[in-house]
Amino acid sequence: MGLYQRMKKIIITLDGYSSCGKSTLARQLANELNYVFIDSGAMYRAITLYFLRQHIDWNQVTAVNKALSEINLEFQYNEITGQSDMYLNDENVEALIRDMLVSEHVSEVAALKEVREFAVAQQQKMGEKKGIVMDGRDIGTTVFPNAELKIFVTADPAIRVERRFKELYAKNPNITLEEIKTNLEMRDYIDSNREFSPLRRADDAVDLDNSNLTREEQLAIALKWAKEKMH
């Protein structure tokens, strides 16, 4: 750990489609480098959870702006899990934001210009001191266009469906592969085609296809890239 602390601090972004394993890799990288991990997806999920709870009509700009003014988001370190949990207005919502109902609506909410501007401003503030790893859809293009290392993570669609199914089946044994496939296809379409800050690969990003890589193998590749940029 001491070795990395002596190197210059950089910003590392990981973008890509849902269920590519971005968050897993981002967490691993942050742990290895002793960097702060910022889960942008968790932020959008927490906003979506708030909108659903408050029955906000997100087609109404006034209602959206009012709701956003009532939201306070922060990450707090969880000593038991060794990870950062998402807090919405001082409530730990880490488990709640992974619910299928939130998954079904998060891309719609995240596509809203007002929501993205709100989240991006918070994310940029978190990155002012550098030494962060952040994953999402538009981190290397919109949030941190000057990041030193940008990784674009991809995986075969069938493998992504399988990974997501394994993740959700434990919580909901009634879930089907077909539901997951439909949800991922819908989210991919919305994320790629939204008007404001769509998902796209930054021109200076490096590609990491982890379809056939273990977690350890993809971490080794990403760490090698990070070390080159930190010198």
Buried (B, 14 or more C-beta within 10 A) or exposed (E): EEEBEEEEBBBBBBBBBBBBBBBBBBBBBBBBBEBBBBBBBBBBBBBBBBBBEEEBEBEEEEBBEEBBEEBEBBBEEEEEEEBBBBBBEEEEBBEBBBBBEBBBBBBBBBBBEBBBBBBBEBBEEBBEEBBBBBBBBBBBBBBBBEBBBBBBBBBEBEBBBBBBBEEBBEEEEEBEEEBBBEBBEEBBEBBEEBEBBBBBBBEEBEEBBBEEBEEEEBBEBBBEBBBEBBE
